[in-house]
Amino acid sequence: MPYSIMMDAGHGGRDPGAVYQGRREKDDTLRLTLAVGEILQNNGIDVEYTRTTDIYETPYQKAAEANEAGVDLFISIHRNSFPTDNTAFGVESLVYDLSGLKYEIAESIDQQLETVGFRDLGVKARPNLVVLRRTNMPAVLVEVGFINSDIDNELFDANFDDIALAIADGILDVLRSQGLIPDEDGVNGGNVPGGAAAPGYRVQVGAFRNQMYAGRLLNELLEQDYPAYLIDSGDYIRVQVGDYADMNQAVEMERRLKRDGYQTVLIRD
């Protein structure tokens, strides 16, 4: 059976969510949720939705729907808000606790959204949120920028397709690295030294559309003697480190990179 994900567009119907200068959170979340879901479906994921139109359901109903459907993962899309307009900006993801698959996916999504231009505020534990507490499967709530930030709204509108792709890639990269879904065609090989397929485990440090940004991170890693290289395939140029047959070696490299302040995803071929 294909891997299944319940996509949840935050708020809806009589609940507009956060509102700023006539802009309603429920509209942004629905549009983005449907776009992410389409990309996931195109990558072989069985996608279901808590809503595809402007209707209201309680968080308890949404969690119950996911549980009844028996999906493997729950992703809820929201926009953030701050008491003072144009004071806070950036993306963050919320999970029940900072562990397991949900935490890895949340980190990966935030990292991908940072490549679009958002400030990464990190992953936070929110065990009191119903859709994170009541769901029986791993669940992630993504706050895609502050709706009362002109900076974030400009990013959201100007880079909408890239944002949808970044969220989908953040999910897919982790699922592939964990062997939960097949690798995408053409990922192996690329610009790995020697041009050969790279078996085993690698650590991904970044993914960029812009060659300059990818090259900048690559040079930074090489200057610190990291065995880094580029894989230029698909929509992103990926900056990766190492080529390990032993997962423990890859994990140790990932820990070293994290200690040096890099956000990482472990990739299994």
PyMOL commands that set and color helices and strands:
alter all, ss='L'
color gray80, all
select helices_A, chain A and resi 25-42+59-69+100-116+130-133+150-158+160-177+193-195+211-223+247-259
alter helices_A, ss='H'
color red, helices_A
select strands_A, chain A and resi 4-9+19-20+23-24+46-49+73-80+91-95+120-125+139-146+201-208+228-233+236-244+265-268
alter strands_A, ss='S'
color yellow, strands_A
deselect
rebuild
show_as cartoon
